[in-house]
Amino acid sequence: MYTVITAISVWAIPALICFILIYGIIKGLPVYETFVEGAKEGFGTAINIIPHLVGMMVAVSIFRASGALDYLLLFISPVLSLLYIPAEVVPLAIIRPISGAGALAITSDLIAQYGPDSFIGRLASTMQGSTDTTLYVLTVYFGAIGVRNIGYALKVGLLADLAGALAAILIVTIVFG
């Protein structure tokens, strides 16, 4: 199973890039010019999110250094051990629906601490990709179109985040466990 996943991961991105290039050429789009324009916008976005990323990294560090996270994990650790959920990824599951920058900081910290090829590193990476920043999405997108009643969307979004986190745990455990 591991060799199949590895082979897919080696070829997935190059195949996707080739598909996009060929599709753009067939449609007669200026592929290179479009890429350069997107890269310019992406660079500006990266510069704009740095203060938010630093702020969330500081907030997460303070939360961890204060001991509040340790008490939370100590309180829920019996349930986590029964479900075979590593306590180290719980902060990521909590922060991810709130802040993408904060979740990225936690993921980076877990990968730096445990390594990218460790179970925790793989689980954190998979969980990062399997969930979304629900509160950010609801605020930005619904606010842009003037939607005021977001109760059902919030419930469904948070439920989808929970499902994504649990699916990440299950799949990483099956494939790499």
N, C-alpha and C positions, 0 to 999 in steps of 0.2 A: 504494500500500500504506500509506504514511504517513497519508494522509487517512482511510482506512478505520479504522486503529488510533486515530486522533485522535477520530473520530466515535464509535467504540465507547467510548473512555475517557470522553468527555463524558457519555454517556447511561447507562453501566453502573451507576454508584453511585445516581443518582436512581431508575432503574428497579428496582434491588434494594431500596431503601428503600420504594418504593411497594408492591412485591410483599409485603414483610414486613408492612407496615401492613395491607394488604388481607387477607392471610392471617390475621393476628391478629384482625382484626375479624370475619371469617367464622367463625373458631373460637370467638368469644365471649370472648377474652382481654382483660384490662385492659391495653391496649397502653401507654398513657401511664404508668400506675403501674409497670408492668414496666420500662419504659425508665428511669424515675427511679431505681428500685432498682438497676438495673444500672450507672447512672452513679455512684451512691454507691459501689458496690463498685469500680468502675474508678478512681475518684479515690484510694481507699485503696491500691489496687495501685500506682498511679503514685507515690505518696509512698513506698511500701515499696521500690521498685526504684531510687530515686535514689542511695542509697549504693553499690549494686552497679554502676550505670552510671558513676558517678564513679570507682570503683575500677578498672573495666575500661578507662576512658578513660586513666587514669594509667598503667596497666600497658602498654597499647598504645603510649602516647606514649614511655614508657621504652624499650620494645622497639625503636621506631623511632629514638629519639635515640641509643641505644647503638651503632647501626650494624649490629646483628645482622640486622635485616631487609634492609638493603642488601646484606650479604654473601650472604644466602640468595637474594635476587633476582638478584644478579650470577651466582651459581652456576647457577641454573636458567634464566637469560634466553635462552641459545641454543635451548633446547627451546621456550620460550614464543614466541619470535619465529618459529620454524618452524611453530607451530600458530596463529599470529596471535592470541595471547592477550596482552592488555595486562598488563604486570607489576604495574601499580597495583592490580589487583583480586585478586591472589594472596593478600595478607593477609586480605582479606574471606573468600575461599574457605577459608582455613585456620581462621580464628577462628569462623566461623558455626556449625559443628557443636558448638563448645565453649561459646560464650556469646552469647546474643542481645544483651545489653547491649554487649559488646565489638564485635560485628558492627555494631550500630547506630552506635557511635562511629566505626568505620572508614568506614561508608557516609556518615555526616554529614560527616566530614572530606573524603572524596572529592568529595562534592557541593559543599562549600564551596570546595574548591580548583579543581575543574574546571567547576563549574556543573551545574545539574540537567538542562539540555538538551544537554549534551555526550555524546559516546559513552560515556565512562567513567562519567558520572553516571547515564545510563540503564542501563548494564550493571550498576553497583553496585546500583541500585534493583531491577532485575529479579532479580539474584542473591540479594539479601536476601529477596525474596518466593518464590524458587524452591527454597530450601534450608531446613533446619530446625535447631534446636538439639538435635541427636540425643542428646548426652550428658546434657543437662538433662532431656529427655523420659524417657530410660531411667531416670535416677536417681529422678526424682520419681514417675513413674507406676508403674514396676515396683517401686520401693520401697514405694509405698502399698499394693500388693496382695501384697507378700511374695515376688516372683519373684527368685530368686538367680542362676539361670543365664541371663545376658543375651548370651552370646557371639554367637549367630546374629542376634539382633535388632540388636546393635551393628554387625556386618558389613553387614547389609542396610541399616541406617540410614545408615551412612557411604557405602555404595555409592549410595544414593538421593541423598545430598547431592552426591556427585561428579556423578551424572547430572544433577541440577538445575543445578549450576554450569555444566557443559558445555552443557546445553540453553539456559541463559540466554545464554551467549556466542554460540552458534549463532543463536539467534532474534534477538538484538539486532543481530548482524552482518548478518543477512538484512534485517531491517526498517529499521534505521537506518544500517547500515554504509556 
